[in-house]
Amino acid sequence: MAAFAKVLVAVDDSEQSRRAVEKAAELVLSGFLGSIDLFNVYNTGDVDITKLHNQERLDELRAESMRILKMYEELLKEKGVDCTLKRAGGDPASLILDLVENNKDYDLIIMGSRRINKFQELILGSVSDKVTRLAAIPVLIIK
């Protein structure tokens, strides 16, 4: 039996996310992890859905999100690992935390650590930092 039965792997289009997905696959194949849900959050902060041209922008963001998820799904399939795809629009840290809180099945969150400079981290904070501090379940950060 796997140590962590259901795992949320938060991904974006970064090298750190690629490494996180590869590590998740390795851990599934070793029997340490059970099932994987890949989760991508697309930023809707600058989209006003009441304007027609912004609906097109929202469609583009959703399509890009699906492209990212399909890319990682293919990577996992090549390694013989199945996954489920999930996506949402909004603030990444908040949506990751909400998904885990609302779905009590998750045992672990895996995510990459973005390389942001100290000023950005001070002003904005990082998604991985917020998730690590506020999640009620273990978080594995891949560098």
ZIZI-V482403 format. One record per residue. N is the residue number from 0. OMEGA is omega in radians with two decimals (999 if undefined). NEAR is the number of other ideal C-beta (glycine too) atoms within 12 Angstrom. Layout:
n:omega:near
N:OMEGA:NEAR
N:OMEGA:NEAR
//
This chain:
n:omega:near
0:-3.10:9
1:3.10:19
2:3.11:17
3:-3.01:28
4:-3.10:21
5:-3.01:27
6:3.03:40
7:3.08:44
8:-3.13:50
9:-3.04:49
10:2.93:47
11:-3.08:33
12:-3.11:23
13:3.09:26
14:3.13:17
15:3.09:27
16:3.09:35
17:3.12:25
18:3.12:26
19:3.12:38
20:3.12:43
21:3.10:26
22:3.10:32
23:3.11:43
24:3.12:32
25:-3.12:23
26:3.05:28
27:-3.11:30
28:3.10:20
29:3.13:16
30:-3.12:14
31:3.12:22
32:3.05:35
33:-3.09:27
34:-3.11:24
35:2.92:44
36:3.04:36
37:-3.08:41
38:3.08:41
39:3.08:40
40:3.08:36
41:-3.03:32
42:3.11:26
43:-3.07:25
44:-3.10:17
45:-3.10:14
46:3.05:22
47:-3.01:13
48:3.11:18
49:3.14:9
50:-3.04:12
51:-3.11:12
52:3.11:13
53:3.03:17
54:3.07:16
55:3.12:14
56:3.11:22
57:3.08:25
58:3.10:19
59:3.13:19
60:3.11:27
61:3.13:24
62:3.11:17
63:3.10:22
64:3.13:32
65:3.09:22
66:3.13:21
67:-3.14:31
68:3.14:34
69:3.11:21
70:3.14:25
71:3.07:41
72:3.12:28
73:3.11:19
74:3.13:28
75:3.13:35
76:3.11:18
77:3.14:15
78:3.13:22
79:-3.11:12
80:3.08:30
81:3.11:20
82:3.03:34
83:-3.11:24
84:3.08:26
85:3.07:31
86:3.12:33
87:3.11:25
88:3.12:25
89:3.14:24
90:-3.05:20
91:-3.09:37
92:-3.12:30
93:-3.10:25
94:3.06:29
95:-3.14:39
96:3.12:32
97:-3.13:23
98:-3.14:32
99:-3.14:33
100:-3.10:19
101:3.11:16
102:-3.03:21
103:-3.13:12
104:-3.08:19
105:3.11:35
106:-2.98:28
107:3.00:35
108:3.04:43
109:3.11:46
110:3.08:44
111:3.10:33
112:3.12:26
113:3.09:31
114:3.08:15
115:-3.11:18
116:-3.05:11
117:3.13:11
118:3.11:9
119:-3.13:14
120:3.14:17
121:-3.08:11
122:-3.01:10
123:-2.96:17
124:3.11:22
125:3.12:25
126:-3.11:38
127:3.11:34
128:3.14:22
129:-3.12:25
130:3.14:39
131:-3.11:24
132:-2.95:15
133:-3.11:20
134:3.11:30
135:3.13:20
136:3.14:26
137:3.12:20
138:3.08:33
139:-3.13:31
140:3.13:28
141:3.11:28
142:999:16
//
